[in-house]
Amino acid sequence: MARTQRRAAREAATRAKRRHAPAACDPDREDEDLAAQLRTMGLYAADTRGDGNCLFRALSDQLYGDPQYHAELRSATCDQLEKNPNLYAGFIDASSLDAYVRHMRTLGTYGGHLELSAFAHATLKPIRIVQPGLVYVVACDDNSASARAARSRRERARAKALAHAARRAPSAPLECVGPLHIAYHSWEHYSSLRRLEGPHTGHPCIPEDEDEDEEAECLVHRSVPGHSARTVRMLLRRLGDWEAVVEELLRRDAERDARTSSASSSPLSSASSLSSDSSTRPARRTRQRRPQRDRASDSPHTPELRQLTI
């Protein structure tokens, strides 16, 4: 029996036991444990409709800030499976892939790890999944230099689109910056995760960790000095990437300088203004390279973290 068939048989047996046999564990208690774990991470599981589309609803809420695009994401995920059969050979036999994908395209069909992997690959988004005592990451590429470069380019494009949307309403939903975060419940349900402090609608804006958030602030302040911490933090939450924040602040500075220059009443005052401006600002702003950090934590509240790849 192929590995996929064995896995499917195990999952079917598990579902049958949960439906027809006395429960070996209390789902309510497990949900309480998960909620407590999420609180230590500053997160909570948002209400996500359990209609067979919960995985794609959760991913839609993470990517677009709204669960309503679940059907589009299901279709894109199935396209990824259909176009790359060799990539998913370890999950399902190539001979049965067509039938599997046809079934998965049907709304209400439950998705699982295969769909998570395909979605991560299609969007170049790592997905962090939290369940009691465990956080595992579904990787979006092979972490090669070329893959990292492609992921970085796509994230920068997302950040620029978000920055542009702040000045003009977008005509289509915009994708977030950063990894996606969802929860898996023992009763075969997925939920989107959000920060306890908000936002509770729109893009969840979950930072990877506090240390990285502080590091990003420092990099922005060193690259573009003279801006308030509140402004920098607000832009980091909205744009997600410190380099995108630097570009946005440089744009704002250039617009301000242009207004100041055009408002000057005489060449002398303009020269004086420019001289004063150049004396208080660095002659050249440079971006700082992000230092590598060990993200391991010694906190007893931090669940085990695993990286899963195909």
N, C-alpha and C positions, 0 to 999 in steps of 0.2 A: 504494500500500500504506500502511495506517495506521501511525502511529508505533509503536504497540504491536506490530503484526505485524512491523515491521522489527526492533524490539528483540528480539522472541522469536526471529526468524530468526537474528540475530547470536548470541544466547545458545546456540541449538541448534547452530550451526556451531562455536562455541567448545567445547561439550561433545564434539562429534564429533571434533574435532581432538585433544582431550586423551585421548580413549579410543583412537583408532585411528592417530594419527600420532606420530612420535618427539617426545618432549617437548622444547619449546623452553626450558623452565626446569626446575630440579630442585625438586620440591615439598618434599623434606626440607630443602634449603638455605633455601627460602623460610620454612619453619616455624622454622628456626633463627634466621633474621633477625627474624622476628616475635617469637619468644621473647626475643631480646636487646633488642628495642625495648620490649617489655612490662616487662622487668626495669628499664630506665631509668625507667619510669613507676611502679615499685613494684608491678607487677601480674603475674599469670600466667593462662594460659588453662586453665580447669578442664576435666577430662574431660567431654565431652558426646557422648552416643551419636549416631552417624551413621546414623540409620535413616530419613531423610527428614523426621523431626520435629525436627531439630537446632535450627532457628531458634526454634521455639516452646519447646523444652526450655531453650535458653539464656535466652529471655525469662522463662520461668517461674522459673528459678533466680534471676534478677535481681530480679523483682518479688516473689516469695514466699519466696525462699531455698530453693527445692526444685524440681527439674525435673519433678516428677510431674504438675503441673497443665497440661502442654502441650496436652492435648486441649481443655480448657476455654478456654485462650487462643486456640487455633486457631478455635474456634467463635465466640468474641467478636469476633475479627478479621474473620471472614467476615460476621458480622452487620453490622459497621461498613461493610464494602464494599457489602453488599446494600442498606443503608438510605441510603447517600449516593452514588449512582451519578455524580452530576454532579461531585462532589469529585475523583473518580478518572478523569475522562474523558480526561485526558492520558496515562493508562497503558493503558487498555483501552477498546474501543468499547462503548458502552452496549448495543448489540444482542447482544453476546457475553458481557456481564458475568454474566448468570444462569448460563450454562454454566460460565464460569470459576470462579465461587464454588462451584457444586456440586462441581466437581473439587477445589477447594482444601479443601473440608470433609473430604475423604477423608484419613484418617491415612496418613502416609508420603509425602504430596505435598510436594515441596520448596517452601518459601516464599522470597521475595526482597524487593526494595525496596518493591514495592507493599504487601506484607503488613506490612513495617516501618512504612511511613507510616500505614496504617490502624490498626495497633496503637498507635502514638504518639498519634494523634488520639483513639482510644477511651479511652485511659488518662490522657491529658494528661501523658505522660511523654516528655521528649526522650531520644533513644537515641544514645549515642556508640559509633561502630563503629571499631575499630582494625584496620588492615591495614598491611603493610610500608610505611613512609614516609608514612603518611597516617592522620589521624583525621578522620572526618566525622560531623556531627551531623544526625540526622533530626529535624526540628522537629515539635513536637506541636500547634502552633497558628500563627496569623498574627502573633503578638506584639503585637496591638492591646491597648489598655488593658483592654477587657472580657475578652479572652482571658487576659491576665496575671492579672487578678483571679480568674477562674474557676480557673486553675491553682493560684494561691496558696490559695484556699479548700479545694481538694481536698487539697493537701499538708498543710495544717493539720489537716484531718480525719484524714489518715493518721497524722500525728504524735500526735494525741490518742488514736487507737486503739492505737498502740504503747505509749503511756504507761499506758493503762488495762490493757493486757495484762501489763504488768510487775507489776500487783497481782492480776490474776485471769486464769487461763488462757483464751485466746480459743476460741470454738467453731468458728471458720473461719480459714483462712489469712489473714494480714494482709499488706497491701502495704507496700513499703518507702517511704522518703522519699528524694527526690533522683533524678537522672537514672539511666538504665540504661546498662550498659557491656558490650558484647560484642565478640568478635573475628571477623573474616572471613578464612578461610584460602583460599589460591589453588585448592585442590582442592574448592571449592564446599561448604564446611562452616562452620558457625557454632559458636562456643564462648562460654560464659559467662566473664566475667573476675572475678578475685578478687584481693585484696591479698596480697602475699607474706607479710606479718605476720599475716594472718588478719583476720576469721574465715574458716575454711575450710568451714563449714556455716552454715545459716541465712542471714539477709540479708547480702549482701556488704559493705554499709556503706562504699562507696568515696566518699571526699570528692571534691569537684570539683577542688580544688587545695589545696596547703599554705597559700598565702597566705589563701585564704578560710577555711580551718580556723582559723588563728590569729586572723583577724579576728572570727570567730564567738565564739571564746573570750573575746576582749576585750569584745565586746558583752555577753556574759552576765555577766562579772565587773563591768562598769560598771552593769548593770541590777540585779543581785542580788549585792552584795558579801558577802564572808564565807564563801564556799564554796571548797573546795580545787580546785586545777587538775585533779587526778585525777578528782574527781566530775564536774566540768564536761565533761571530755573523754569520760568514759564515757557521759554522757547525750547528748552530741552524736553520738557514734557510734551510739547506740541510736535516738534520735529524729530525728536528721538536720537539724533546723531549730533555730536559736538561740532563736527566739521560743517554741517548744515547750519548750525547756530552761528558759527563764525561768519559764514557767507552772508547770512541774513543781517547780522550786525554791521558788517562791512557795507552792505547795501544801504542800510539806514544811515550810517555815518556819511556815506557819499551823498545821499539825498540831503542830509542836513547841511553839509558843507556847501552844496550847490545853492541851497536856499540862502545861506548866510552870505555867500559871495554875490548873489544877484540882488540882495537887499542892501548891500553896501552903497552908500551915497557918493563915494568918491574913490578914485584910485588909491589915495593915501590910506583911507580907512580899510580898503580891501587888502592892501599890502600889510597893514598893521595886523588885521585879523588873521591873515594867513601866517604871518610871522609868529604871532602868539599861539596859533593852533599847532604849528610845527614844533614849537618849543615845549609844548606840554604833551605831545604824542610821539611815539617811536617813529623813526623815519621809515621803517619798514615793518610790516606785521608778518610774522611767520607762523605757520601752523606747527604745533608741537606734535611729535609722534607719540602715540599712546603707548606707555610702557606695558609690558606683559605682566599680568598678575596671576598669582595662584589663587583660584577662586574657592579652594577648599575651605571649609569652616569648621572650627572646633566647637561650635555651639551645640549643646545637647538637644536643642529644638530644631536643628537642621536635619531634615530627612535624608536618607541615603540618595545619592545622585548617580544615575547611570546614563551612559550614552549608547544608543542603539543605532546601528547603521545597517544598510543592505550591501 
